[in-house]
Every structure is written in structure tokens, then in C-alpha cells.
Amino acid sequence: MACGTDFDHKRFLLLAVAVALVSAAAGFSLWMLNQARPAPSYASLLVLPEPRVLGEFRLADQRGEDFSLEDLRGRWSLLFFGFTHCPDICPSTLYDLQQVSQSLEADGPAANPWQVVFVSVDPERDTPERLNDYVTWFDPDFVGVTGDPEQLAPLAMRIGVAFRIEEHEPGAANYAVDHSASVFLTDPQGRLHGVFPAPHDAAAMSRDLAAFVN
């Protein structure tokens, strides 16, 4: 029994280190994102001077199926990083994205397909089943994905997302997770193209997205 407990403790420490590395490495990317400037015709969208190549990554969606860079290609995507136990930022942001989705649908078919992807940085609690219940409550078409910290690292570092999971015992039900509140826009080539920083205005996001994508 002691050996099993020791193994769990070591595994938790390794995951904690991995999360710390992701957060540290994301610092430089966050600085790079700060170089983005609002284009004159957009109220809330910051457009990168040059689209950023994200590179390969591999996560799992709410159905337990692989989700990779290939799933970002061929459409515009809005990515938001958070966790399902989040008390405020995540539900409010996903509600805003729900409003954006409804607005774009009301305007008719977009010239280019698009999707909303919720990336959980809390894989310990966010199982595929929980992710599915969470994202589909906001919109049945929303995609929920997650992975171990080592799997999340490539995508988080290239986009510039920093997150920190509060130290806790393995299997604990309650602990805090700090994360970015921005929404990230990727293009049909799977490149980071722009950022919607918080606080969000769903109406402004809808107008900017419709103008930029179409």
C-alpha cells in the first residue's frame, strides 16, 4: 500500500512540474501576443502581425477520440482554455461564445466553416463524460478537449496560454486552477491568427468575427 501511495505522489509531482514548465514557457509567447495590435476596423479582435504556426499536438475530445492540429485545419476556430469546475470566467466566456455562435448562425451560412473548442487544462477532474455534459449544455456543437499536461504543453506554449493548478493530493475533488481568459482565433491552416482578450463583448466579437472570417 505504501508503494502505491509513493508512486501516486511521484506522479503528481511530475505532473506539477510539467504544468509549471508550461506556464513558464508560455511567458515568452504571452509577450509575443502583446505585440498584436487592434486593426482599425475591429473593436475587440487583436490581429497578430503574422499568423503563428502551432505545430503538432494530440489531445482527446469529449467522445474519447483524437483531436489534433488536423482538426483545426479547414475551418476557423475559437479556442478557450479553462476547466469545468471554474466558478465564473469559464461559464461566462462560454455563454459569450454561445451568443457569438447564435449571432453568426442568424446571419446565415458563413463563407468559411468555424467551430468553438473548449480546452480543459484540468484533465484530472475533466473526464470525457464531464466535458461532454459541460460543453453541450452551452451548445451541442461545441467541442471539448483535454489531455495530460505533457499533451497540453505543445498547444499551450505555441498559443501563449499560461495556467497553474493548485497543489493538491491526488484524487482531491476541490482545488483551484488559474488560467488565461482570452479567446484565441485560429485560421483554416491551423495557425494562430488573432486574440479576443477579456473582458468579452459578445456583440463586438460577433461583428469582428463575421467581418474577419467572411
Sequence and secondary structure as in RCSB ss.txt:
>XXXX:A:sequence
MACGTDFDHKRFLLLAVAVALVSAAAGFSLWMLNQARPAPSYASLLVLPEPRVLGEFRLADQRGEDFSLEDLRGR
WSLLFFGFTHCPDICPSTLYDLQQVSQSLEADGPAANPWQVVFVSVDPERDTPERLNDYVTWFDPDFVGVTGDPE
QLAPLAMRIGVAFRIEEHEPGAANYAVDHSASVFLTDPQGRLHGVFPAPHDAAAMSRDLAAFVN
>XXXX:A:secstr
 HHHHHHHHHHHHHHHHHHHHHHHHHHHHHHHHTT EE TT SS EEEEEEEE    EEEETTS EEEGGGTTTS
EEEEEEE TT SSHHHHHHHHHHHHHHHHHHT   SS EEEEEEES TTT  HHHHHHHHHHH TT EEEE  HH
HHHHHHHHHT  EEE    TT S   EEE   EEEE TTSEEEEEE SS  HHHHHHHHHHHH 
